[in-house]
Amino acid sequence: MLATRNPKPETRNPKPEMQIEIREYRPEDRDEWMRVHAIILSMSHAWNYTIQERPMYDGHESTKLVAVSEGRIVGLTDAQYENAPGELCFLKDSVGGYVLEFGRLSEWAGHNLGKRLIDATVEDATRKGFHRLEYWSQDRNAQRFYARIGLKEIGRHYRFRMRPPKDILDLLAKEYIGVEYLYCACASEEWPLIKRKHDIINKHPLEPHLCVGYEVRF
């Protein structure tokens, strides 16, 4: 940025108040939900893979919410609830909800949309008889957001891809199975040793990420 003489004081124009409704997902939202999900995914490291079908969480209770403005989806969140402690969540002291989808379009920053989606999920989870949610993310912006709003950190680990050792390649080759890479996870304290011992893939989009978990209880 170039300096100028006697610059005028910066004036910040607050974002205009927009009407945003947070409501349950409807079957007719499917195409718009998939479009918004794909846009959010393309700008985030939170997801490990793309999807072509909307998850429905058969066999589990779930919360599926969308944030809508002027008839268009601008944010979304899904939580899947455990049938038994430890089935989905990291903590095992009680059944909880694991938040698998959470995000909003980048142009909707500054509207407190993330916090509103969390609050709406808490409200729905409470109605269903659940009292805690876990949010895990590899995305640094998401991690900073969760910490900023006061969610409690409950764990962290690295998720990474590595080229398989020769003994694994040889073993699988006997079954006519080829392996491009292994997708792995390890505790954060083990990461320095893992990096020294194994052939880690560091090139985007397969580079390692620190995944941090947060919890909200209610």
C-alpha positions in Angstrom: 0.0 0.0 0.0 1.4 3.5 -0.9 1.5 6.2 1.7 -0.1 9.5 0.9 0.2 12.9 2.5 -2.5 13.9 4.9 -4.7 10.9 4.3 -8.3 11.2 5.0 -9.5 9.2 8.1 -10.8 5.8 7.0 -14.5 5.4 7.2 -16.0 2.0 7.6 -19.4 1.5 6.1 -21.2 -1.2 8.1 -22.8 -3.9 6.1 -26.5 -3.3 5.5 -28.8 -5.4 7.6 -30.1 -8.2 5.5 -33.1 -10.4 6.2 -31.8 -13.9 6.9 -34.0 -16.8 7.8 -32.5 -20.0 9.4 -34.8 -22.9 8.7 -34.9 -26.7 8.3 -33.6 -28.1 5.0 -36.3 -29.1 2.6 -36.2 -31.7 -0.3 -36.7 -28.9 -2.8 -33.5 -27.2 -1.5 -31.3 -30.1 -2.9 -29.9 -28.5 -6.0 -29.3 -25.1 -4.4 -27.8 -26.8 -1.3 -25.4 -28.8 -3.5 -24.4 -25.6 -5.4 -23.7 -23.6 -2.2 -21.9 -26.6 -0.7 -19.6 -26.8 -3.7 -18.7 -23.1 -3.5 -17.9 -23.3 0.2 -15.8 -26.4 -0.3 -13.8 -24.8 -3.0 -12.6 -22.1 -0.6 -12.0 -24.2 2.5 -9.6 -26.9 3.7 -12.4 -28.3 6.0 -13.4 -31.1 3.7 -11.4 -34.1 2.5 -13.5 -35.0 -0.5 -16.2 -33.7 -2.7 -19.7 -35.1 -2.7 -22.3 -35.5 -5.5 -25.2 -36.5 -3.4 -26.7 -34.7 -0.4 -26.0 -36.7 2.9 -29.2 -37.9 4.6 -27.8 -39.7 7.7 -30.0 -42.8 7.6 -30.3 -44.5 10.9 -29.4 -41.4 12.9 -31.2 -38.4 14.1 -29.9 -35.2 12.5 -30.1 -31.5 12.3 -30.2 -30.1 8.7 -30.4 -26.3 8.6 -30.0 -23.7 5.9 -29.6 -19.9 6.1 -31.8 -18.2 3.4 -31.9 -14.7 2.2 -34.2 -13.5 -0.6 -35.1 -17.1 -1.4 -31.4 -18.2 -1.9 -29.3 -20.4 0.4 -26.3 -18.5 1.8 -25.2 -20.8 4.6 -25.8 -24.4 5.8 -25.1 -26.8 8.6 -25.7 -30.5 9.3 -25.2 -32.4 12.6 -25.5 -36.1 12.9 -26.3 -37.6 16.4 -24.9 -40.7 17.9 -26.9 -43.7 18.8 -24.2 -44.6 21.4 -21.3 -42.6 23.0 -18.2 -42.7 20.9 -19.9 -43.8 17.7 -19.1 -40.6 15.9 -17.7 -38.1 18.4 -14.2 -37.9 20.0 -15.5 -37.6 23.6 -17.3 -40.6 24.9 -18.9 -39.5 28.2 -22.3 -39.1 26.6 -24.1 -39.2 23.2 -23.4 -36.1 21.2 -23.8 -34.5 17.8 -21.0 -34.5 15.2 -21.2 -31.5 12.9 -20.3 -32.7 9.4 -21.3 -29.6 7.3 -20.9 -26.0 8.3 -20.2 -22.9 6.3 -21.5 -19.8 4.5 -20.8 -18.0 1.2 -17.8 -15.7 1.5 -19.8 -12.6 0.5 -21.9 -13.1 3.6 -19.1 -12.4 6.0 -19.9 -9.9 8.6 -23.5 -10.9 9.2 -22.9 -13.1 12.3 -24.1 -16.0 10.2 -21.8 -18.7 11.6 -22.8 -18.0 15.2 -26.5 -17.9 14.3 -26.2 -21.3 12.6 -24.5 -22.7 15.7 -27.2 -21.3 18.0 -29.9 -22.7 15.8 -28.2 -26.1 15.9 -28.0 -26.0 19.6 -31.7 -25.2 19.8 -32.6 -28.1 17.6 -30.3 -30.5 19.3 -31.8 -29.6 22.7 -35.3 -30.3 21.3 -34.1 -33.7 20.2 -32.6 -34.5 23.7 -28.9 -34.0 23.0 -26.7 -31.7 25.0 -23.4 -31.3 23.2 -21.9 -30.8 19.7 -18.4 -31.4 18.3 -17.0 -29.2 15.6 -13.8 -30.4 13.9 -12.0 -28.6 11.1 -8.7 -28.5 9.2 -9.4 -25.0 8.0 -7.4 -22.3 9.9 -10.1 -19.7 9.4 -12.7 -22.0 10.9 -10.3 -22.8 13.8 -9.9 -19.1 14.5 -13.6 -18.6 14.4 -14.4 -21.4 16.8 -11.8 -20.1 19.3 -13.0 -16.5 18.9 -16.6 -17.3 19.8 -15.5 -19.3 22.9 -15.8 -23.0 21.9 -13.7 -25.3 24.0 -10.9 -27.1 22.3 -11.1 -30.9 22.9 -8.3 -32.3 20.7 -6.1 -32.0 17.7 -4.4 -34.4 15.3 -2.7 -34.2 11.9 -4.4 -35.6 8.7 -2.0 -36.3 5.9 -1.2 -38.4 2.8 2.0 -40.5 2.5 3.5 -42.7 -0.1 3.2 -46.3 1.1 6.3 -48.1 2.3 7.7 -50.9 0.1 6.5 -53.7 2.4 2.9 -52.5 2.1 3.2 -52.1 -1.7 4.6 -55.6 -2.0 1.9 -57.1 0.2 -1.0 -55.4 -1.8 0.7 -56.2 -5.1 0.1 -59.9 -4.4 -3.6 -59.1 -4.5 -3.1 -57.1 -7.7 -3.9 -53.9 -5.8 -2.0 -50.7 -6.6 -1.7 -47.9 -4.1 -1.2 -44.2 -5.1 -1.0 -43.0 -1.5 -2.2 -43.7 2.0 -4.6 -41.3 3.8 -3.5 -41.2 7.5 -4.0 -39.5 10.8 -1.7 -39.2 13.9 -1.7 -37.4 17.2 -0.1 -34.0 17.0 2.7 -34.9 19.4 3.7 -37.8 17.0 3.8 -35.6 13.9 7.5 -34.6 14.1 8.5 -38.3 14.2 6.1 -39.3 11.5 7.5 -36.6 9.2 11.0 -37.9 9.7 10.2 -41.6 9.1 7.8 -41.5 6.2 7.4 -40.0 2.7 4.8 -37.4 3.3 3.0 -35.7 0.4 3.3 -31.9 0.9 2.1 -30.6 -2.5 -1.4 -29.0 -2.8 -4.1 -30.3 -2.7 -2.8 -33.2 -0.7 -0.7 -31.4 1.8 -1.0 -32.2 5.6 -3.4 -30.2 7.8 -3.8 -29.9 11.5 -7.3 -30.8 12.5 -8.6 -29.2 15.7 -11.8 -30.2 17.5 -14.1 -28.0 19.6 -17.1 -28.7 21.7 -20.2 -26.8 22.8 -22.3 -28.1 25.8 -25.7 -26.9 26.7 
